[in-house]
Amino acid sequence: MKNRNEITRWICIAVTVAVAAPLFAQTWTSPVALSTGGQGWEAAAAIDADGNSLAVWDERTTQDQLWSRAKARGANWGTATTHVSPALQTTSVFPAVRITAAGFATAVWTDQSGVWTADRPAGSAWESPQLIVAGASNPIFVMNSRGDAAIAWTVGGGPRSTSGSAMAILRPAGGAWSGQQVIASNAHLSADHAGIGASGDVVVTWETYSAVCQKYGCSLSSYVLHASRQNAGTGAWVDSGSLQGPDRTAHDARVALDSAGGAILVAQGSTGAYVSSTQGNSGGAWSGFKTAVNPQSSIIVSGLASDDVGQVTLVYESIGFSTSQALAVNGSISNNSWSSPVILSSNDTSVGQVIFAVSGSGSAVAIWLSSGGTAAIHAVTRTTATGLWSTPARISGPGTYISPEAAAVESARNAVAIYSGYDGSSVHTEYGTSYQP
C-alpha cells in the first residue's frame, strides 16, 4: 500500500498534560467520494477566504495524473478536472496545493522529471503545467495569502556525496518564478522546512552533518542547525550561522512567520526537548532558545504555524507504552513563551497521522486516525489562537483501511478535510468533507 501508514512505537514512559474542556461541538458534512475515475492517492487541500475549497490528488487510471475538484462554500463538489498535470512518470507524486485569500491556487508535485507546478486563477481553469526544476525531488512549498511563494529543495548532500546545496526559487504575488538560488552549500547537507511571511519574506531551515560510510552503510552525526532568510525583493539569503549542535541526530526544525515578518523556529535540542528561538520583523540575530515542549515520551511533530499577529500553534503526536494522543501547545513570537500542552484527541488512546492547519485569524483544524477499536478519522476545530478546541467529531464514513490525507481552514473557521480508504470494490478512494460554522 502506498498510503501513509501509522508508525507504532513502544516506550515505557507516560506523558502528563493539561486537558482543555471543549467549548463547542461541530458538524461536518457527509463524506463525498472525490476520486471516481480510478484509484485516488496522496490528496492535498486548500480553502480561500470565502470558504471555497479545492482538492488535488494523484488519480490512477491507465496512467498516473493529477486531478482536481473544487467546492464553493455551501455547495456540492464540482466535477473533476482531469488534466491538472500531464501523465506522471512515477507513483510518488505527493502534490501540495496552496490558495490565496482571493482564490488563486498553485499546485506543486514531482515525478521522475523533477518538480512541476500549475496555477489556477480564481474562477478559472488550471493553466498549463510547467516543469519548474528539472531533476529535483522532495520540494518544500510555501505560499502566503496574497500569492508570494517559494520552493526549496536539496541537491546532493547525502552521506556518500562530496557536495550538496540547499536551493530555492521564489515568486512574488502576480509575478514569475525566479531562477534557481543557492541558499547554502556543504558536503553533507539537508533542507528541513520553510516558512513565508505576509510580505513574502522566506526562512528556510537546514543543517549540515558528518558521515562515515562503509560498504554497507553510513554513520551520521554532528548535525548543526542553520536558518537562512531572504527578505522580499532583496534576492539575498542571510545565514544565521550555527543555531544548534553539533548534535547526534537531526533537529527537524520548523519555522513560521507572522504578518509583520517576525519569525519563530522550533527544533529538537540535544536533550530531546523541543526548543524555540525567535527573530525580528526584518531578520537579524535569533534569540536564545527556550523550551517549547519537554516530552516525557517519544513524539512526532505534525507542524508549526502562526496566525497574523504571531500567536503560534505546535501540534504533535505523543506515543507512550500502549497509548498515543494528539496534543497542541500555544506559543508567541513576541516573547517566545509557551503554554502547557493540551490534549486534542480527548478519549482516543490510539492516535496517528495527525494533520493540522491554522488561518490568519488563528482559527484551526486538526484531524487524525483513531485506530482504537473501529478505525475512524476524527477532527477538532478552534475559533481563535487562544480559544478552546471543540469536542472531537467523527468525519469519516465509507472506506476501509482509512487514512487522513489533508486539512485546511480559513479565518471564519470554514474547513475542509480529506481522507482515503478502499471502497466496496477495493478501489482506493479520496473522500472530502467540509465544516461550516
C-alpha positions as CSV (number, residue, x, y, z in Angstrom):
1,M,0.0,0.0,0.0
2,K,1.2,3.4,-0.9
3,N,-0.8,5.4,1.6
4,R,0.9,6.7,4.7
5,N,0.8,4.0,7.4
6,E,0.7,4.8,11.1
7,I,4.1,4.4,12.9
8,T,3.8,2.4,16.1
9,R,6.5,2.7,18.7
10,W,6.6,1.4,22.3
11,I,8.1,3.2,25.2
12,C,7.8,2.8,29.0
13,I,7.2,6.5,29.9
14,A,3.9,8.3,30.3
15,V,3.1,11.8,29.2
16,T,1.4,14.3,31.6
17,V,-0.5,17.2,30.1
18,A,-3.3,19.6,30.8
19,V,-6.7,18.8,29.2
20,A,-8.9,21.7,28.0
21,A,-12.6,21.5,28.4
22,P,-14.2,21.5,24.9
23,L,-16.1,24.7,24.1
24,F,-18.5,23.6,21.4
25,A,-19.5,20.6,19.3
26,Q,-19.1,20.6,15.5
27,T,-20.9,19.3,12.5
28,W,-19.2,18.1,9.3
29,T,-20.9,17.3,6.0
30,S,-21.2,13.6,5.0
31,P,-18.0,12.5,3.2
32,V,-18.2,12.6,-0.6
33,A,-16.1,10.4,-3.0
34,L,-13.8,12.8,-4.8
35,S,-11.8,10.4,-6.9
36,T,-14.2,8.4,-9.0
37,G,-12.3,7.6,-12.2
38,G,-9.7,5.2,-10.8
39,Q,-7.5,4.8,-7.7
40,G,-7.1,8.1,-5.8
41,W,-3.9,8.7,-3.8
42,E,-2.0,11.4,-2.0
43,A,-4.5,14.2,-1.7
44,A,-3.9,17.8,-0.8
45,A,-6.4,20.5,0.1
46,A,-6.8,24.3,0.3
47,I,-9.5,26.8,1.2
48,D,-9.8,30.5,0.3
49,A,-11.1,33.5,2.4
50,D,-14.7,32.9,1.1
51,G,-14.7,29.3,2.2
52,N,-14.3,27.9,-1.3
53,S,-12.4,24.5,-1.2
54,L,-10.0,22.9,-3.6
55,A,-8.7,19.3,-3.6
56,V,-5.9,17.7,-5.8
57,W,-4.8,14.1,-5.8
58,D,-2.9,11.5,-7.9
59,E,-5.5,9.7,-9.9
60,R,-4.5,6.2,-11.2
61,T,-6.4,5.1,-14.3
62,T,-4.3,3.8,-17.2
63,Q,-1.7,6.3,-16.0
64,D,-1.0,8.5,-13.0
65,Q,-2.2,12.0,-13.4
66,L,-3.0,14.9,-11.1
67,W,-6.8,15.6,-10.8
68,S,-8.7,18.3,-9.0
69,R,-12.2,19.2,-7.7
70,A,-13.5,22.5,-6.3
71,K,-16.3,23.2,-4.0
72,A,-17.9,26.6,-3.4
73,R,-18.9,27.4,0.2
74,G,-22.3,25.7,1.0
75,A,-22.4,24.0,-2.4
76,N,-21.6,20.5,-3.6
77,W,-18.2,19.4,-5.0
78,G,-17.9,20.2,-8.7
79,T,-16.8,17.8,-11.5
80,A,-13.3,16.6,-11.6
81,T,-10.6,18.4,-13.6
82,T,-8.7,15.6,-15.2
83,H,-5.7,17.4,-16.7
84,V,-4.0,19.4,-14.0
85,S,-0.8,17.5,-14.8
86,P,0.5,15.5,-17.8
87,A,1.0,11.8,-17.4
88,L,3.2,11.3,-14.4
89,Q,6.4,9.2,-14.6
90,T,6.3,8.0,-11.1
91,T,3.9,6.8,-8.4
92,S,5.4,9.1,-5.7
93,V,3.8,12.4,-6.6
94,F,2.8,13.9,-3.2
95,P,1.1,17.1,-4.5
96,A,0.8,20.2,-2.4
97,V,-1.7,23.0,-3.1
98,R,-2.0,26.5,-1.7
99,I,-4.6,29.2,-2.4
100,T,-4.7,32.9,-1.9
101,A,-7.4,34.7,0.0
102,A,-8.9,35.7,-3.4
103,G,-8.9,32.1,-4.7
104,F,-5.7,32.0,-6.9
105,A,-4.3,28.4,-6.4
106,T,-0.9,26.9,-7.1
107,A,-0.2,23.2,-7.1
108,V,3.3,21.6,-6.8
109,W,4.2,18.0,-7.4
110,T,7.1,15.7,-8.5
111,D,7.8,12.9,-11.0
112,Q,10.9,11.4,-12.4
113,S,11.5,14.6,-14.5
114,G,11.6,16.9,-11.4
115,V,9.3,19.4,-9.7
116,W,6.2,20.6,-11.6
117,T,3.8,23.4,-10.9
118,A,0.5,24.7,-12.2
119,D,-1.7,27.7,-11.4
120,R,-5.5,28.1,-11.3
121,P,-6.7,31.7,-11.3
122,A,-9.8,32.4,-9.2
123,G,-12.9,31.3,-11.1
124,S,-10.9,29.9,-14.0
125,A,-9.4,26.6,-15.2
126,W,-6.0,25.2,-14.4
127,E,-3.3,26.7,-16.6
128,S,-0.7,24.5,-18.4
129,P,1.7,22.8,-16.0
130,Q,5.4,23.6,-16.2
131,L,8.5,21.6,-15.2
132,I,9.9,24.2,-12.9
133,V,13.0,22.4,-11.5
134,A,14.4,19.5,-13.6
135,G,15.8,16.6,-11.7
136,A,14.8,17.8,-8.3
137,S,12.7,16.0,-5.7
138,N,11.2,16.4,-2.3
139,P,10.2,20.1,-2.7
140,I,9.3,22.3,0.2
141,F,6.5,24.6,-1.0
142,V,5.1,27.6,0.9
143,M,2.8,30.4,-0.2
144,N,1.1,33.2,1.6
145,S,-2.4,34.6,1.4
146,R,-1.6,37.1,-1.4
147,G,0.3,34.6,-3.6
148,D,4.0,35.2,-2.7
149,A,5.6,31.7,-3.0
150,A,8.8,29.7,-2.6
151,I,10.0,26.2,-3.3
152,A,13.1,24.9,-1.6
153,W,14.9,21.6,-2.1
154,T,18.3,19.8,-1.6
155,V,20.7,18.9,-4.4
156,G,23.2,16.1,-3.4
157,G,24.3,16.5,0.2
158,G,23.8,12.8,1.0
159,P,26.0,10.7,3.2
160,R,28.1,9.5,0.3
161,S,28.2,12.8,-1.6
162,T,31.1,15.1,-1.8
163,S,29.0,18.3,-2.3
164,G,25.5,19.4,-1.7
165,S,23.3,22.5,-1.8
166,A,20.1,23.8,-0.4
167,M,18.3,25.6,-3.3
168,A,15.3,27.7,-3.8
169,I,13.1,29.6,-6.3
170,L,10.8,32.4,-5.3
171,R,7.8,34.1,-6.9
172,P,6.3,37.4,-5.9
173,A,2.5,37.6,-6.0
174,G,1.3,38.0,-9.6
175,G,4.9,37.6,-10.9
176,A,7.1,34.9,-12.3
177,W,9.3,32.3,-10.7
178,S,12.9,33.4,-10.2
179,G,15.9,31.5,-11.3
180,Q,17.5,28.9,-9.0
181,Q,19.2,30.3,-6.0
182,V,21.8,28.7,-3.7
183,I,20.8,29.0,-0.1
184,A,23.8,27.1,1.3
185,S,26.4,24.5,0.3
186,N,28.2,21.7,2.2
187,A,29.4,18.2,1.5
188,H,26.6,16.8,3.7
189,L,23.6,19.0,4.0
190,S,19.8,18.7,4.0
191,A,17.0,21.3,3.9
192,D,14.4,20.8,6.7
193,H,11.4,23.1,6.4
194,A,10.4,26.6,5.3
195,G,8.0,29.4,6.2
196,I,6.8,32.5,4.4
197,G,5.5,35.8,5.8
198,A,2.7,38.1,4.6
199,S,5.1,40.4,2.7
200,G,7.0,37.5,1.0
201,D,9.9,37.1,3.4
202,V,11.1,33.5,3.4
203,V,13.0,31.4,6.0
204,V,14.5,28.0,5.2
205,T,15.9,25.8,7.9
206,W,18.7,23.4,7.0
207,E,21.5,21.5,8.6
208,T,24.9,20.1,7.9
209,Y,26.1,16.8,9.3
210,S,29.1,14.4,9.3
211,A,29.0,11.0,7.7
212,V,31.4,8.0,8.0
213,C,30.5,5.4,5.3
214,Q,31.5,1.8,4.9
215,K,30.4,-0.7,2.2
216,Y,27.0,-1.5,3.7
217,G,26.0,1.7,5.5
218,C,26.9,5.1,6.9
219,S,27.1,6.5,10.4
220,L,25.7,10.1,10.7
221,S,26.5,12.5,13.5
222,S,27.3,16.2,14.3
223,Y,24.2,17.8,13.0
224,V,24.4,21.6,13.0
225,L,21.3,23.6,12.5
226,H,21.0,26.8,10.4
227,A,18.2,29.1,9.3
228,S,18.6,31.3,6.1
229,R,16.3,34.2,5.4
230,Q,15.6,36.2,2.3
231,N,13.5,39.4,2.7
232,A,11.2,40.2,-0.1
233,G,12.8,42.0,-3.0
234,T,16.4,41.6,-1.8
235,G,17.5,38.5,-3.7
236,A,20.0,37.7,-0.9
237,W,20.0,34.8,1.6
238,V,21.3,35.6,5.1
239,D,22.7,32.6,7.1
240,S,22.1,32.6,10.8
241,G,25.2,30.6,11.5
242,S,25.1,27.7,13.8
243,L,21.9,27.7,16.0
244,Q,22.0,24.2,17.5
245,G,24.6,21.5,17.6
246,P,26.7,19.6,16.8
247,D,24.2,17.0,18.0
248,R,23.8,13.3,17.4
249,T,20.5,13.5,15.5
250,A,18.8,15.8,13.1
251,H,16.9,18.8,14.6
252,D,13.9,18.7,12.2
253,A,13.5,22.5,12.6
254,R,10.1,24.0,11.8
255,V,9.6,27.8,11.2
256,A,6.7,30.1,11.0
257,L,6.3,33.9,10.4
258,D,3.6,36.4,11.4
259,S,2.2,39.2,9.2
260,A,4.9,41.7,10.3
261,G,7.8,39.4,9.5
262,G,8.6,38.1,12.9
263,A,9.7,34.5,12.9
264,I,9.9,31.6,15.3
265,L,11.8,28.4,14.9
266,V,11.2,25.1,16.8
267,A,13.7,22.3,16.8
268,Q,14.6,19.2,18.7
269,G,17.5,20.1,21.0
270,S,20.3,17.9,22.3
271,T,18.4,16.8,25.4
272,G,15.3,15.7,23.4
273,A,13.2,18.7,24.3
274,Y,11.8,20.9,21.6
275,V,13.2,24.4,21.9
276,S,12.3,27.7,20.2
277,S,14.1,30.8,19.0
278,T,12.6,34.0,17.6
279,Q,13.8,36.6,15.0
280,G,12.7,40.2,14.5
281,N,10.5,41.5,11.8
282,S,13.4,42.3,9.4
283,G,15.6,39.4,10.3
284,G,18.8,39.7,12.2
285,A,20.0,37.7,15.1
286,W,17.9,34.8,16.5
287,S,17.1,34.9,20.3
288,G,18.3,32.4,22.8
289,F,16.4,29.1,22.9
290,K,13.5,28.4,25.3
291,T,11.7,25.1,25.9
292,A,8.5,24.7,23.9
293,V,7.8,21.1,24.7
294,N,9.7,18.8,27.0
295,P,8.1,15.5,26.2
296,Q,8.3,12.5,28.6
297,S,7.7,10.2,25.7
298,S,8.5,9.9,22.0
299,I,6.7,12.5,19.8
300,I,6.0,13.0,16.1
301,V,5.6,16.7,15.2
302,S,2.8,17.4,12.8
303,G,3.7,21.0,12.2
304,L,4.1,24.6,13.4
305,A,2.0,27.6,12.2
306,S,1.4,31.2,13.2
307,D,-1.6,33.5,12.8
308,D,-1.2,37.1,11.6
309,V,-0.3,38.5,15.0
310,G,2.3,35.9,15.9
311,Q,0.3,33.5,18.1
312,V,1.8,30.2,17.3
313,T,0.5,26.6,17.4
314,L,2.6,23.4,17.6
315,V,0.7,20.2,17.1
316,Y,2.3,16.8,17.7
317,E,1.5,13.1,18.5
318,S,2.7,11.7,21.8
319,I,3.5,8.0,21.9
320,G,3.6,6.1,25.1
321,F,3.9,2.4,26.0
322,S,0.4,1.5,24.9
323,T,-1.3,4.7,24.0
324,S,-0.9,7.7,21.7
325,Q,-2.6,11.1,21.7
326,A,-2.7,14.3,19.6
327,L,-1.6,17.4,21.6
328,A,-1.1,21.1,21.0
329,V,0.8,23.9,22.6
330,N,0.4,27.6,22.0
331,G,3.3,30.0,21.7
332,S,4.1,33.6,21.0
333,I,6.7,35.1,18.6
334,S,6.7,38.4,20.5
335,N,8.1,36.9,23.8
336,N,9.0,33.3,22.9
337,S,6.7,31.8,25.6
338,W,4.7,28.6,25.5
339,S,1.5,27.2,27.2
340,S,1.2,23.8,28.7
341,P,0.2,21.0,26.3
342,V,-3.5,20.4,25.7
343,I,-4.9,17.0,24.6
344,L,-6.8,17.4,21.3
345,S,-7.8,13.7,20.9
346,S,-9.9,13.5,24.1
347,N,-10.7,9.9,24.9
348,D,-8.9,8.5,21.8
349,T,-6.0,6.4,23.0
350,S,-4.5,5.1,19.7
351,V,-3.9,8.2,17.5
352,G,-1.8,8.5,14.4
353,Q,-1.2,10.5,11.2
354,V,-2.1,13.9,12.8
355,I,-2.6,16.8,10.3
356,F,-3.5,20.4,11.2
357,A,-3.8,23.8,9.7
358,V,-4.1,27.4,11.1
359,S,-5.6,30.5,9.4
360,G,-4.5,34.1,9.7
361,S,-7.1,34.8,12.4
362,G,-5.9,31.8,14.5
363,S,-8.8,29.5,13.7
364,A,-7.6,26.0,13.3
365,V,-8.4,22.4,12.3
366,A,-6.8,19.1,13.2
367,I,-7.6,15.6,12.0
368,W,-6.1,12.2,12.9
369,L,-6.7,8.5,12.6
370,S,-8.2,6.9,15.7
371,S,-7.4,3.2,15.4
372,G,-8.6,2.0,18.8
373,G,-11.5,-0.3,18.1
374,T,-13.2,0.6,14.8
375,A,-10.9,2.9,12.8
376,A,-12.2,6.4,12.2
377,I,-11.0,9.8,11.2
378,H,-11.7,12.4,13.9
379,A,-11.5,16.2,13.7
380,V,-11.4,19.2,16.0
381,T,-11.6,22.9,15.3
382,R,-10.8,26.1,17.1
383,T,-12.2,29.7,16.7
384,T,-9.1,31.7,17.7
385,A,-5.5,31.1,18.6
386,T,-6.3,31.4,22.3
387,G,-9.7,29.7,22.1
388,L,-10.6,26.2,23.2
389,W,-10.7,23.3,20.8
390,S,-14.0,21.6,20.0
391,T,-15.1,18.1,21.0
392,P,-13.6,15.6,18.6
393,A,-16.1,14.6,15.8
394,R,-16.0,11.6,13.6
395,I,-15.7,12.8,10.0
396,S,-15.1,9.5,8.2
397,G,-17.8,7.4,6.6
398,P,-17.2,5.0,3.8
399,G,-13.9,3.2,3.3
400,T,-11.7,0.6,4.8
401,Y,-8.0,0.9,5.7
402,I,-8.7,4.7,6.0
403,S,-6.1,7.3,6.4
404,P,-6.2,11.1,6.8
405,E,-4.7,13.0,3.9
406,A,-5.2,16.7,4.2
407,A,-6.9,19.6,6.0
408,A,-7.3,23.3,5.5
409,V,-9.1,26.2,7.3
410,E,-9.8,29.9,6.7
411,S,-10.3,32.8,9.1
412,A,-14.0,32.4,9.5
413,R,-13.4,28.7,10.5
414,N,-14.8,27.1,7.3
415,A,-12.7,24.0,6.9
416,V,-12.1,21.1,4.6
417,A,-10.7,17.6,5.3
418,I,-9.8,14.7,3.0
419,Y,-9.2,11.1,3.9
420,S,-8.6,8.0,1.8
421,G,-9.8,4.4,2.0
422,Y,-10.8,1.4,0.0
423,D,-14.5,1.4,-1.2
424,G,-16.7,-1.7,-1.5
425,S,-15.0,-2.6,-4.8
426,S,-11.5,-2.4,-3.3
427,V,-10.8,0.9,-5.2
428,H,-8.6,3.3,-3.3
429,T,-10.7,6.5,-3.0
430,E,-10.3,10.0,-1.7
431,Y,-13.2,11.3,0.3
432,G,-13.9,15.0,1.1
433,T,-15.9,16.5,4.0
434,S,-16.5,20.2,5.0
435,Y,-17.1,22.1,8.1
436,Q,-19.1,25.4,8.1
437,P,-19.7,27.1,11.4
